[in-house]
Amino acid sequence: MLPAAMMAPPLSEGSDCPADVLIVEDDPIIAIDFEDRLLGFGVKSVRTVGSQAQAQALAAIAAQAPDFALLDVELGRENSFAVAERLAALKIPFVFVTGYGTEARLAAEFVKRPRLQKPCSSEALEVALRSRGA
Protein backbone atom coordinates (compact mmCIF):
# COMPACT_ATOMS: atom_id res chain seq x y z
CA MET A 1 0.00 0.00 0.00
CA LEU A 2 1.33 3.41 -0.96
CA PRO A 3 1.28 6.28 1.54
CA ALA A 4 -1.60 8.72 0.98
CA ALA A 5 0.87 11.49 0.12
CA MET A 6 2.11 9.42 -2.84
CA MET A 7 -1.32 8.64 -4.31
CA ALA A 8 -2.92 10.84 -6.93
CA PRO A 9 -4.83 13.72 -5.35
CA PRO A 10 -8.63 13.62 -5.57
CA LEU A 11 -10.32 15.27 -8.51
CA SER A 12 -11.87 18.67 -7.97
CA GLU A 13 -15.46 18.35 -6.83
CA GLY A 14 -18.17 18.66 -9.43
CA SER A 15 -15.77 18.31 -12.36
CA ASP A 16 -15.04 15.42 -14.64
CA CYS A 17 -11.70 17.00 -15.51
CA PRO A 18 -8.55 16.26 -13.56
CA ALA A 19 -7.44 19.27 -11.52
CA ASP A 20 -3.71 18.83 -12.26
CA VAL A 21 -2.19 17.42 -15.46
CA LEU A 22 1.46 16.71 -16.15
CA ILE A 23 2.63 16.97 -19.77
CA VAL A 24 5.89 15.24 -20.67
CA GLU A 25 6.71 16.53 -24.15
CA ASP A 26 10.02 17.54 -25.69
CA ASP A 27 8.53 19.75 -28.43
CA PRO A 28 7.66 23.12 -26.84
CA ILE A 29 5.09 24.03 -29.53
CA ILE A 30 3.18 20.79 -28.99
CA ALA A 31 3.43 21.20 -25.20
CA ILE A 32 1.98 24.74 -25.39
CA ASP A 33 -0.83 23.51 -27.64
CA PHE A 34 -1.71 20.71 -25.21
CA GLU A 35 -1.56 23.12 -22.27
CA ASP A 36 -3.87 25.64 -23.93
CA ARG A 37 -6.41 22.99 -24.83
CA LEU A 38 -6.32 21.35 -21.40
CA LEU A 39 -6.91 24.68 -19.68
CA GLY A 40 -9.78 25.28 -22.10
CA PHE A 41 -11.35 21.98 -21.02
CA GLY A 42 -11.33 23.15 -17.40
CA VAL A 43 -8.09 21.71 -16.03
CA LYS A 44 -6.96 24.02 -13.21
CA SER A 45 -3.21 23.32 -13.31
CA VAL A 46 -0.97 22.11 -16.12
CA ARG A 47 2.70 21.37 -15.53
CA THR A 48 5.03 20.71 -18.45
CA VAL A 49 8.46 19.14 -18.57
CA GLY A 50 10.47 18.91 -21.76
CA SER A 51 14.24 19.07 -21.60
CA GLN A 52 15.76 16.23 -19.61
CA ALA A 53 12.14 15.14 -19.51
CA GLN A 54 12.51 11.82 -17.73
CA ALA A 55 14.39 13.19 -14.71
CA GLN A 56 12.27 16.33 -14.52
CA ALA A 57 9.02 14.37 -14.82
CA LEU A 58 10.02 11.97 -12.04
CA ALA A 59 10.95 14.94 -9.84
CA ALA A 60 7.62 16.66 -10.62
CA ILE A 61 5.69 13.50 -9.71
CA ALA A 62 7.65 13.14 -6.45
CA ALA A 63 6.97 16.78 -5.56
CA GLN A 64 3.23 16.56 -6.33
CA ALA A 65 1.47 13.62 -7.89
CA PRO A 66 -0.69 14.75 -10.83
CA ASP A 67 -4.25 13.58 -11.46
CA PHE A 68 -3.43 12.64 -15.04
CA ALA A 69 -0.49 12.75 -17.45
CA LEU A 70 0.20 12.97 -21.17
CA LEU A 71 3.47 11.24 -22.08
CA ASP A 72 5.26 11.67 -25.36
CA VAL A 73 6.76 8.27 -26.13
CA GLU A 74 9.99 9.52 -27.74
CA LEU A 75 11.79 12.29 -25.85
CA GLY A 76 14.81 13.03 -27.98
CA ARG A 77 17.40 10.45 -26.93
CA GLU A 78 15.24 8.91 -24.23
CA ASN A 79 11.71 7.62 -23.86
CA SER A 80 9.01 8.08 -21.24
CA PHE A 81 8.80 4.49 -19.98
CA ALA A 82 10.40 5.18 -16.57
CA VAL A 83 7.83 7.94 -16.06
CA ALA A 84 5.03 5.59 -17.16
CA GLU A 85 6.26 2.94 -14.70
CA ARG A 86 6.19 5.45 -11.84
CA LEU A 87 2.71 6.70 -12.75
CA ALA A 88 1.43 3.12 -13.03
CA ALA A 89 2.92 2.27 -9.62
CA LEU A 90 1.09 5.26 -8.12
CA LYS A 91 -2.11 4.35 -10.00
CA ILE A 92 -2.12 7.70 -11.78
CA PRO A 93 -3.86 7.50 -15.16
CA PHE A 94 -1.92 8.52 -18.25
CA VAL A 95 -2.05 8.41 -22.02
CA PHE A 96 0.86 8.11 -24.41
CA VAL A 97 1.03 10.63 -27.26
CA THR A 98 3.11 9.84 -30.30
CA GLY A 99 3.75 10.94 -33.81
CA TYR A 100 4.53 7.34 -34.75
CA GLY A 101 0.99 5.97 -34.40
CA THR A 102 0.73 2.22 -34.11
CA GLU A 103 4.39 1.94 -35.10
CA ALA A 104 5.44 3.52 -31.79
CA ARG A 105 7.66 1.10 -29.96
CA LEU A 106 6.08 0.69 -26.55
CA ALA A 107 7.54 -1.45 -23.80
CA ALA A 108 5.62 -4.73 -23.51
CA GLU A 109 3.86 -3.72 -20.30
CA PHE A 110 2.42 -0.63 -22.02
CA VAL A 111 1.18 -1.95 -25.38
CA LYS A 112 -2.43 -1.96 -24.17
CA ARG A 113 -2.24 1.58 -22.76
CA PRO A 114 -4.23 4.18 -24.63
CA ARG A 115 -2.37 6.47 -26.98
CA LEU A 116 -3.14 9.53 -28.99
CA GLN A 117 -1.72 10.12 -32.45
CA LYS A 118 -0.01 13.51 -32.87
CA PRO A 119 -1.42 15.79 -33.97
CA CYS A 120 -4.58 14.81 -32.13
CA SER A 121 -7.94 16.46 -32.39
CA SER A 122 -9.33 18.44 -29.47
CA GLU A 123 -12.17 15.93 -29.30
CA ALA A 124 -9.79 12.97 -28.92
CA LEU A 125 -7.75 14.83 -26.31
CA GLU A 126 -10.85 15.75 -24.34
CA VAL A 127 -12.16 12.16 -24.41
CA ALA A 128 -8.78 10.87 -23.16
CA LEU A 129 -8.74 13.52 -20.43
CA ARG A 130 -12.29 13.00 -19.20
CA SER A 131 -12.09 9.20 -19.34
CA ARG A 132 -8.61 9.26 -17.74
CA GLY A 133 -7.33 7.17 -20.61
CA ALA A 134 -9.63 4.27 -19.79
N, C-alpha and C positions, 0 to 999 in steps of 0.2 A: 504494500500500500504506500502510495506517495504522500508526503506531507501536504496539507491543504495549501500551503504557500506555493507549492510547485505545480498544482493543478491549474487548469485554465480558469480564469475568473468567470463568474456568472455573466450571462448576457444581460444587457440593460433591460429593465422591465418594460413590457409593452412593445417591444421591438423584435422583429424577426431577423434583424441585422446584428452581426457581432459588433460589440462596442469598440474592440481594438483589433486591428489587422496588421500583420507583419508581411511586408513584401520583400522577397529576396530576389533581386533582379539586377543584373550587371549593366543593362542598357538604361541610362538615365531618362531617355525620352519615353521608353515603355513604362518605366517606373512612375514617372509623373502622370502619364495617361491613366494607369491603373489607380493611382492615388486620387486623381480628380474624379474618376467614375465612382470609386468606393465612397468617397465623401458625398457625392451626389445621391447615392443609394441610402444614405443615413448613417454610415459608419462614423463614429465620433472621433476615433483616433487611428491614424495610419502611420506606421513606422516603416521606413525603407532602409535596407542595407544593400550595397552594391559592390564597392571595391572590397577586396578581401572578404567577400560575402559570407563564406562559411564561418569564419571565426567571429565576425561581427554579428551574424545571425544567432549563433550559439550564445554569445554574450548578451544579446538583446532578450533572448528567451529566458536566460538565467536571471536577468534583472527584473523582468516582468513578463510572465507568460501571456501570449496573445490569446484571443478567442478563436482566431482563424489565421491561416497563412497561405500566401501564394508563393510558390517556389519555382523559379526558373530552373530547369533541369541542368542546362549547361551554363556555367558561370566562368567564362574565360577558360582558364586552365584547370578548373576544378568543377565539381558538380555539387548538387545540393543534397546528396544522400545522407550525409552525417546530420544535417539539419532535419531532414525527414525522419530519421531514426529517433532523434530527440523529441520531436513533436509527437510521433507515434507513442513513444514511451510515456509521455505526459498526457496522452489521450486528447491532444489538441488537433482538431480537424484541419486538413490542408488539401490543396489542389496543386498539382504540377502544372506549369505553363511551359509550352515549348514551341519553338518554330519548326521542329522536326516532325510533328504529328505522330503518327503511329510508328515511325521509324526511330523515335527517341529511344535511346538505350537506357531503360530503367533497370535498376537492380531487381533481382528476382522477387524480393519481398514487396516491391512496389508496383508490379505490373498491373495489378487490379485496381490501383488507386486512380481516382478520376484525374483527367488532365484536360486542359484547355489548349487549343491550337492558337498560336499567335499568328496574326492578330486575331483576337477574339471579339465577338460582338458584345455590345453592352448587355444584351439579353442573356447570352451564355454566361457572362461574368456574374450577372445578378442572380441567376439560377444557382450557380456554384456557391455564391456567397450565402444566399438564404437557405440553401439545403445543407450547408456546411460540407459540401463535396460528397454528400451521401449518394 
